[in-house]
Amino acid sequence: MNSLKSQLIKLLGFAVAILVLIIILDNLPFTQGAVHQRVYEIYTYLTVVSFILSVGTFFIMQNSAQDSWTGLFMGVMVARLLFTAGYIGIVLYLGVEGRLQWVINVFIIYLLYMMFEIVGLIANLRAISQEAG
Protein backbone atom coordinates (compact mmCIF):
# COMPACT_ATOMS: atom_id res chain seq x y z
CA MET A 1 0.00 0.00 0.00
CA ASN A 2 1.31 3.41 -0.94
CA SER A 3 1.81 6.17 1.57
CA LEU A 4 -0.66 9.02 1.86
CA LYS A 5 1.93 11.45 0.56
CA SER A 6 2.58 9.48 -2.62
CA GLN A 7 -1.16 8.99 -3.23
CA LEU A 8 -1.84 12.70 -2.83
CA ILE A 9 1.08 13.61 -5.10
CA LYS A 10 -0.29 11.29 -7.81
CA LEU A 11 -3.77 12.77 -7.37
CA LEU A 12 -2.35 16.30 -7.50
CA GLY A 13 -0.48 15.46 -10.70
CA PHE A 14 -3.64 14.06 -12.25
CA ALA A 15 -5.65 17.11 -11.11
CA VAL A 16 -3.09 19.43 -12.70
CA ALA A 17 -3.25 17.40 -15.93
CA ILE A 18 -7.05 17.77 -15.99
CA LEU A 19 -6.72 21.51 -15.33
CA VAL A 20 -4.22 21.90 -18.18
CA LEU A 21 -6.57 19.97 -20.49
CA ILE A 22 -9.48 22.23 -19.49
CA ILE A 23 -7.40 25.37 -20.08
CA ILE A 24 -6.28 24.13 -23.49
CA LEU A 25 -9.81 23.17 -24.53
CA ASP A 26 -11.17 26.46 -23.20
CA ASN A 27 -8.70 28.48 -25.29
CA LEU A 28 -8.91 26.57 -28.58
CA PRO A 29 -11.19 28.40 -31.00
CA PHE A 30 -12.93 25.29 -32.32
CA THR A 31 -13.79 23.90 -28.84
CA GLN A 32 -15.16 27.02 -27.18
CA GLY A 33 -18.75 25.78 -27.50
CA ALA A 34 -17.86 22.54 -25.73
CA VAL A 35 -16.48 24.03 -22.51
CA HIS A 36 -19.02 25.60 -20.16
CA GLN A 37 -18.20 28.98 -18.64
CA ARG A 38 -18.44 27.47 -15.12
CA VAL A 39 -16.16 24.50 -15.84
CA TYR A 40 -13.57 25.73 -13.33
CA GLU A 41 -16.17 25.54 -10.54
CA ILE A 42 -16.94 21.97 -11.59
CA TYR A 43 -13.24 21.13 -11.63
CA THR A 44 -12.68 22.67 -8.19
CA TYR A 45 -15.61 20.82 -6.63
CA LEU A 46 -14.66 17.41 -8.02
CA THR A 47 -10.99 17.92 -7.13
CA VAL A 48 -11.83 18.77 -3.52
CA VAL A 49 -14.18 15.77 -3.27
CA SER A 50 -11.46 13.51 -4.69
CA PHE A 51 -8.85 14.73 -2.21
CA ILE A 52 -11.23 14.34 0.75
CA LEU A 53 -12.27 10.84 -0.30
CA SER A 54 -8.65 9.82 -0.93
CA VAL A 55 -7.52 10.95 2.51
CA GLY A 56 -10.53 9.29 4.15
CA THR A 57 -9.94 6.05 2.26
CA PHE A 58 -6.28 6.01 3.26
CA PHE A 59 -7.06 6.39 6.97
CA ILE A 60 -9.82 3.79 6.87
CA MET A 61 -7.47 1.36 5.10
CA GLN A 62 -4.90 1.90 7.85
CA ASN A 63 -7.41 0.79 10.49
CA SER A 64 -9.20 -2.07 8.73
CA ALA A 65 -8.49 -5.58 7.53
CA GLN A 66 -7.49 -6.20 3.92
CA ASP A 67 -10.52 -8.36 3.23
CA SER A 68 -12.85 -5.37 3.81
CA TRP A 69 -11.07 -3.12 1.31
CA THR A 70 -13.24 -4.18 -1.64
CA GLY A 71 -16.33 -2.88 0.12
CA LEU A 72 -14.45 0.26 1.05
CA PHE A 73 -13.44 0.97 -2.55
CA MET A 74 -16.97 0.33 -3.80
CA GLY A 75 -18.35 2.56 -1.05
CA VAL A 76 -16.00 5.38 -2.04
CA MET A 77 -17.09 5.08 -5.67
CA VAL A 78 -20.74 5.23 -4.63
CA ALA A 79 -20.01 8.20 -2.35
CA ARG A 80 -18.33 10.06 -5.22
CA LEU A 81 -21.35 9.33 -7.42
CA LEU A 82 -23.77 10.57 -4.74
CA PHE A 83 -21.74 13.73 -4.07
CA THR A 84 -21.66 14.44 -7.80
CA ALA A 85 -25.39 13.78 -8.22
CA GLY A 86 -26.13 16.05 -5.26
CA TYR A 87 -23.96 18.78 -6.75
CA ILE A 88 -25.72 18.46 -10.09
CA GLY A 89 -29.12 18.59 -8.41
CA ILE A 90 -28.30 21.67 -6.33
CA VAL A 91 -26.76 23.63 -9.20
CA LEU A 92 -29.58 22.77 -11.60
CA TYR A 93 -32.16 23.72 -8.95
CA LEU A 94 -30.45 27.08 -8.39
CA GLY A 95 -30.25 27.59 -12.14
CA VAL A 96 -27.41 27.57 -14.59
CA GLU A 97 -27.23 28.69 -18.20
CA GLY A 98 -26.51 25.97 -20.74
CA ARG A 99 -27.74 23.13 -18.54
CA LEU A 100 -26.95 20.31 -20.96
CA GLN A 101 -23.46 21.58 -21.67
CA TRP A 102 -22.86 22.02 -17.92
CA VAL A 103 -24.02 18.47 -17.10
CA ILE A 104 -21.90 17.01 -19.90
CA ASN A 105 -18.85 18.88 -18.56
CA VAL A 106 -19.56 17.55 -15.04
CA PHE A 107 -19.75 13.96 -16.23
CA ILE A 108 -16.62 14.21 -18.37
CA ILE A 109 -14.57 15.47 -15.42
CA TYR A 110 -16.29 12.94 -13.11
CA LEU A 111 -15.40 10.08 -15.48
CA LEU A 112 -11.78 11.24 -15.66
CA TYR A 113 -11.51 11.10 -11.86
CA MET A 114 -13.23 7.70 -11.79
CA MET A 115 -10.79 6.43 -14.41
CA PHE A 116 -7.90 7.63 -12.22
CA GLU A 117 -9.42 5.90 -9.18
CA ILE A 118 -9.97 2.61 -11.04
CA VAL A 119 -6.42 2.60 -12.43
CA GLY A 120 -5.09 3.31 -8.93
CA LEU A 121 -7.25 0.54 -7.51
CA ILE A 122 -5.92 -1.95 -10.07
CA ALA A 123 -2.34 -0.93 -9.29
CA ASN A 124 -2.96 -1.32 -5.54
CA LEU A 125 -4.60 -4.71 -5.99
CA ARG A 126 -1.60 -5.89 -7.99
CA ALA A 127 0.76 -4.79 -5.21
CA ILE A 128 -1.43 -6.37 -2.52
CA SER A 129 -1.68 -9.68 -4.37
CA GLN A 130 2.10 -9.77 -4.86
CA GLU A 131 2.60 -9.21 -1.09
CA ALA A 132 0.19 -12.05 -0.27
CA GLY A 133 1.53 -14.46 -2.85
C-alpha positions in Angstrom: 0.0 0.0 0.0 1.3 3.4 -0.9 1.8 6.2 1.6 -0.7 9.0 1.9 1.9 11.5 0.6 2.6 9.5 -2.6 -1.2 9.0 -3.2 -1.8 12.7 -2.8 1.1 13.6 -5.1 -0.3 11.3 -7.8 -3.8 12.8 -7.4 -2.4 16.3 -7.5 -0.5 15.5 -10.7 -3.6 14.1 -12.2 -5.7 17.1 -11.1 -3.1 19.4 -12.7 -3.2 17.4 -15.9 -7.0 17.8 -16.0 -6.7 21.5 -15.3 -4.2 21.9 -18.2 -6.6 20.0 -20.5 -9.5 22.2 -19.5 -7.4 25.4 -20.1 -6.3 24.1 -23.5 -9.8 23.2 -24.5 -11.2 26.5 -23.2 -8.7 28.5 -25.3 -8.9 26.6 -28.6 -11.2 28.4 -31.0 -12.9 25.3 -32.3 -13.8 23.9 -28.8 -15.2 27.0 -27.2 -18.7 25.8 -27.5 -17.9 22.5 -25.7 -16.5 24.0 -22.5 -19.0 25.6 -20.2 -18.2 29.0 -18.6 -18.4 27.5 -15.1 -16.2 24.5 -15.8 -13.6 25.7 -13.3 -16.2 25.5 -10.5 -16.9 22.0 -11.6 -13.2 21.1 -11.6 -12.7 22.7 -8.2 -15.6 20.8 -6.6 -14.7 17.4 -8.0 -11.0 17.9 -7.1 -11.8 18.8 -3.5 -14.2 15.8 -3.3 -11.5 13.5 -4.7 -8.8 14.7 -2.2 -11.2 14.3 0.7 -12.3 10.8 -0.3 -8.7 9.8 -0.9 -7.5 11.0 2.5 -10.5 9.3 4.1 -9.9 6.1 2.3 -6.3 6.0 3.3 -7.1 6.4 7.0 -9.8 3.8 6.9 -7.5 1.4 5.1 -4.9 1.9 7.8 -7.4 0.8 10.5 -9.2 -2.1 8.7 -8.5 -5.6 7.5 -7.5 -6.2 3.9 -10.5 -8.4 3.2 -12.8 -5.4 3.8 -11.1 -3.1 1.3 -13.2 -4.2 -1.6 -16.3 -2.9 0.1 -14.4 0.3 1.0 -13.4 1.0 -2.6 -17.0 0.3 -3.8 -18.3 2.6 -1.1 -16.0 5.4 -2.0 -17.1 5.1 -5.7 -20.7 5.2 -4.6 -20.0 8.2 -2.3 -18.3 10.1 -5.2 -21.4 9.3 -7.4 -23.8 10.6 -4.7 -21.7 13.7 -4.1 -21.7 14.4 -7.8 -25.4 13.8 -8.2 -26.1 16.0 -5.3 -24.0 18.8 -6.7 -25.7 18.5 -10.1 -29.1 18.6 -8.4 -28.3 21.7 -6.3 -26.8 23.6 -9.2 -29.6 22.8 -11.6 -32.2 23.7 -8.9 -30.5 27.1 -8.4 -30.3 27.6 -12.1 -27.4 27.6 -14.6 -27.2 28.7 -18.2 -26.5 26.0 -20.7 -27.7 23.1 -18.5 -27.0 20.3 -21.0 -23.5 21.6 -21.7 -22.9 22.0 -17.9 -24.0 18.5 -17.1 -21.9 17.0 -19.9 -18.8 18.9 -18.6 -19.6 17.6 -15.0 -19.7 14.0 -16.2 -16.6 14.2 -18.4 -14.6 15.5 -15.4 -16.3 12.9 -13.1 -15.4 10.1 -15.5 -11.8 11.2 -15.7 -11.5 11.1 -11.9 -13.2 7.7 -11.8 -10.8 6.4 -14.4 -7.9 7.6 -12.2 -9.4 5.9 -9.2 -10.0 2.6 -11.0 -6.4 2.6 -12.4 -5.1 3.3 -8.9 -7.2 0.5 -7.5 -5.9 -1.9 -10.1 -2.3 -0.9 -9.3 -3.0 -1.3 -5.5 -4.6 -4.7 -6.0 -1.6 -5.9 -8.0 0.8 -4.8 -5.2 -1.4 -6.4 -2.5 -1.7 -9.7 -4.4 2.1 -9.8 -4.9 2.6 -9.2 -1.1 0.2 -12.0 -0.3 1.5 -14.5 -2.9 
